[in-house]
Structures are given as C-alpha cells and as structure tokens.
Amino acid sequence: MGTIFNAITIAGPVGSYIFSVRVIGFIYDKEASAAGNTCFGTRCFMLSFLIMAAATLLGALAALALFFRTRSFYSQDDNGISNNR
C-alpha cells in the first residue's frame, strides 16, 4: 500500500513541473520571442490550454476505464461473494 500511496503523492508535483515548466513554459517562450518578448491574449495561451485540456480528458478517460474494469472486483466482500442483489 505504501508504494501506491507514494506513486500517487509524487505524481502531482512531477506532472506539475513537467507541464508548467517544460511544456507550457517552452510554448510561452516560443510565442513571446516571436512577439518582441511580450505576449498577451489568447494567442499565447490557446495551445497551452488545449494541451492541458487534452491531458485532463485523457486522465478522466483512464479513470473511467479503470472504474469499469475493477467494478466487479470491488463489489465482492472478503469471501469473494458478490454484493450485487
């Protein structure tokens, strides 16, 4: 159980670093360098928003798939008897 908890705990900070510094920061710097080192409005952040929205959608679909795959397992009690009545 500790391994799963540690993996879940580290996923947030690592994902935040990867997205905010590496991906979104790179895109912003690229857009800002083309506009004289300043960038305002949707032109600068539209691609960043779409990447974050796609990642969120992918995570939601993965969670939904895991829910349906493990639903029958978690509906059983300790003796392996189904609780569905």
PAZAPA-4460 file (N, C-alpha, C; in steps of 0.05 Angstrom, whole numbers, plus 32768, in hexadecimal, padded with zeros to 4 digits):
% residues 85
    n_x    n_y    n_z   ca_x   ca_y   ca_z    c_x    c_y    c_z   seq   type   mol
   8010   7FE8   8000   8000   8000   8000   8011   8019   8000     1      M     A
   8028   8018   800C   803A   802F   800D   8044   8037   7FF2     2      G     A
   8049   8024   7FE0   8053   802A   7FC6   803E   8039   7FB6     3      T     A
   8025   8030   7FB7   8010   803D   7FA9   800C   805A   7FB3     4      I     A
   800C   805D   7FCE   8009   8078   7FD9   8020   808A   7FD1     5      F     A
   8039   8080   7FD1   8050   8090   7FC9   804E   8097   7FAB     6      N     A
   8045   8085   7F9A   8042   808B   7F7E   802D   80A1   7F79     7      A     A
   8017   809F   7F88   8002   80B3   7F85   800C   80CE   7F90     8      I     A
   801B   80CE   7FA6   8025   80E6   7FB2   8039   80F5   7FA0     9      T     A
   804A   80E6   7F92   805F   80F2   7F81   8054   80FB   7F66    10      I     A
   803D   80EF   7F5E   8032   80F5   7F43   802B   8112   7F3F    11      A     A
   801F   811F   7F54   8017   813B   7F52   802E   814E   7F4D    12      G     A
   8042   814E   7F5E   8059   8160   7F5B   8068   815B   7F41    13      P     A
   806C   8142   7F3A   807B   813C   7F21   806B   8145   7F09    14      V     A
   8051   813F   7F08   8040   8148   7EF2   803F   8166   7EF0    15      G     A
   803D   8173   7F07   803C   8190   7F07   8056   819C   7EFC    16      S     A
   806C   8191   7F04   8086   819B   7EFA   8088   8196   7EDC    17      Y     A
   8081   817F   7ED3   8084   8178   7EB6   8072   818B   7EA6    18      I     A
   8059   818E   7EAE   8047   819F   7E9E   804D   81BC   7EA0    19      F     A
   8051   81C7   7EB9   8053   81E3   7EBC   806F   81EE   7EB3    20      S     A
   8084   81DF   7EB8   809F   81E9   7EB2   80A7   81E0   7E96    21      V     A
   80A6   81C7   7E91   80B0   81BC   7E78   809E   81C1   7E60    22      R     A
   8085   81BA   7E62   8073   81BC   7E4B   8068   81D8   7E47    23      V     A
   805A   81E2   7E5B   804C   81FC   7E59   8061   8213   7E58    24      I     A
   8076   8211   7E68   808B   8225   7E67   8099   8227   7E4D    25      G     A
   809E   8210   7E41   80AA   820F   7E26   8098   821C   7E11    26      F     A
   807F   8216   7E12   806C   8221   7DFF   8069   823F   7E02    27      I     A
   8068   8248   7E1B   8066   8265   7E20   807F   8274   7E17    28      Y     A
   8096   8269   7E1D   80AF   8276   7E15   80B1   8277   7DF6    29      D     A
   80A8   8262   7DE9   80A8   8262   7DCC   8095   8277   7DC0    30      K     A
   807D   8279   7DCC   806A   828E   7DC2   8073   82AA   7DC9    31      E     A
   807F   82AD   7DE1   8088   82C8   7DE9   80A0   82D1   7DD9    32      A     A
   80B1   82BF   7DD1   80C9   82C8   7DC2   80C1   82D1   7DA6    33      S     A
   80AB   82C7   7D9C   80A2   82D0   7D81   8094   82EB   7D83    34      A     A
   808B   82F3   7D9B   807C   830C   7D9E   808C   8321   7DAE    35      A     A
   80A6   8320   7DAD   80B6   8335   7DBA   80B8   8330   7DD8    36      G     A
   80BA   8318   7DE2   80BE   8310   7DFE   80A6   8317   7E10    37      N     A
   808F   831E   7E04   8077   8321   7E13   8060   8313   7E04    38      T     A
   804E   8308   7E13   8038   82FA   7E07   801F   82FD   7E18    39      C     A
   8009   8305   7E0C   7FF0   8309   7E1A   7FD9   82FC   7E0B    40      F     A
   7FC5   82F4   7E19   7FAD   82EA   7E0C   7FAD   82CC   7E06    41      G     A
   7F99   82C5   7DF7   7F94   82A8   7DF2   7FA9   829D   7DDF    42      T     A
   7FB6   82AD   7DCF   7FCB   82A3   7DBD   7FE1   8295   7DCC    43      R     A
   7FE8   829F   7DE3   7FFE   8293   7DF3   7FF6   827A   7E02    44      C     A
   7FDD   8278   7E0A   7FD5   8263   7E1C   7FC2   824E   7E10    45      F     A
   7FB9   8252   7DF8   7FA6   823F   7DEC   7FB1   8223   7DEA    46      M     A
   7FC9   8220   7DDF   7FD6   8206   7DDD   7FDA   81F9   7DF8    47      L     A
   7FE3   8209   7E0B   7FE7   81FF   7E27   7FCD   81F5   7E33    48      S     A
   7FB8   8204   7E2F   7F9E   81FC   7E39   7F95   81E2   7E2C    49      F     A
   7F99   81DF   7E12   7F90   81C7   7E04   7FA0   81AE   7E0D    50      L     A
   7FBA   81B2   7E12   7FCB   819C   7E1D   7FC1   8194   7E38    51      I     A
   7FBC   81A7   7E4A   7FB3   81A0   7E65   7F97   8193   7E64    52      M     A
   7F85   819D   7E52   7F6B   8191   7E50   7F6C   8175   7E46    53      A     A
   7F7E   8170   7E32   7F81   8155   7E28   7F8C   8142   7E3D    54      A     A
   7F9F   814B   7E4D   7FAB   813B   7E62   7F95   8134   7E78    55      A     A
   7F85   8148   7E7E   7F6F   8144   7E91   7F5B   8130   7E87    56      T     A
   7F54   8132   7E6D   7F41   8120   7E61   7F4C   8103   7E60    57      L     A
   7F66   8101   7E5A   7F73   80E7   7E5A   7F73   80DA   7E75    58      L     A
   7F78   80EA   7E8A   7F78   80E0   7EA5   7F5C   80D8   7EAE    59      G     A
   7F48   80E7   7EA6   7F2C   80E0   7EAD   7F24   80C6   7E9F    60      A     A
   7F2B   80C3   7E86   7F25   80AA   7E77   7F33   8092   7E83    61      L     A
   7F4C   8096   7E8C   7F5A   8080   7E99   7F4D   8078   7EB3    62      A     A
   7F45   808C   7EC3   7F37   8086   7EDC   7F1D   8078   7ED7    63      A     A
   7F0E   8080   7EC3   7EF5   8073   7EBC   7EF9   8056   7EB3    64      L     A
   7F0E   8052   7EA3   7F14   8036   7E9A   7F1C   8025   7EB2    65      A     A
   7F2C   802F   7EC4   7F33   8020   7EDC   7F1B   801A   7EEE    66      L     A
   7F09   802D   7EEF   7EF1   8029   7EFF   7EE1   8011   7EF4    67      F     A
   7EDD   8011   7EDA   7ECD   7FFB   7ECE   7EDC   7FE0   7ECF    68      F     A
   7EF6   7FE1   7ECD   7F06   7FC8   7ECF   7F06   7FBC   7EEA    69      R     A
   7F05   7FCC   7EFF   7F07   7FC2   7F1B   7EED   7FC2   7F2A    70      T     A
   7ED7   7FC9   7F1D   7EBE   7FCB   7F2A   7EB5   7FB1   7F36    71      R     A
   7EB7   7F9B   7F27   7EAF   7F81   7F32   7EC0   7F77   7F49    72      S     A
   7EDA   7F7E   7F48   7EEC   7F76   7F5D   7EE5   7F84   7F78    73      F     A
   7EE0   7F9D   7F77   7EDA   7FAC   7F8F   7EBD   7FA9   7F99    74      Y     A
   7EAC   7F9C   7F89   7E91   7F97   7F93   7E8F   7F7D   7FA3    75      S     A
   7EA5   7F6E   7FA6   7EA6   7F56   7FB5   7EAF   7F5C   7FD2    76      Q     A
   7EA5   7F4B   7FE5   7EAE   7F4E   8000   7EC8   7F3E   8004    77      D     A
   7ED1   7F3B   801C   7EEA   7F2D   8022   7EEA   7F10   801B    78      D     A
   7ED3   7F03   8019   7ED1   7EE7   8013   7ECE   7EE2   7FF5    79      N     A
   7ECE   7EF7   7FE5   7ECB   7EF4   7FC8   7EAE   7EF2   7FBF    80      G     A
   7E9B   7EF8   7FD1   7E7F   7EF7   7FCA   7E76   7F13   7FC0    81      I     A
   7E68   7F13   7FAA   7E5F   7F2C   7F9E   7E4A   7F39   7FB0    82      S     A
   7E4C   7F54   7FB2   7E39   7F63   7FC3   7E22   7F6D   7FB2    83      N     A
   7E22   7F68   7F98   7E0C   7F71   7F87   7DF3   7F60   7F8D    84      N     A
   7DDE   7F6E   7F94   7DC5   7F60   7F9A   7DB0   7F65   7F86    85      R     A
***
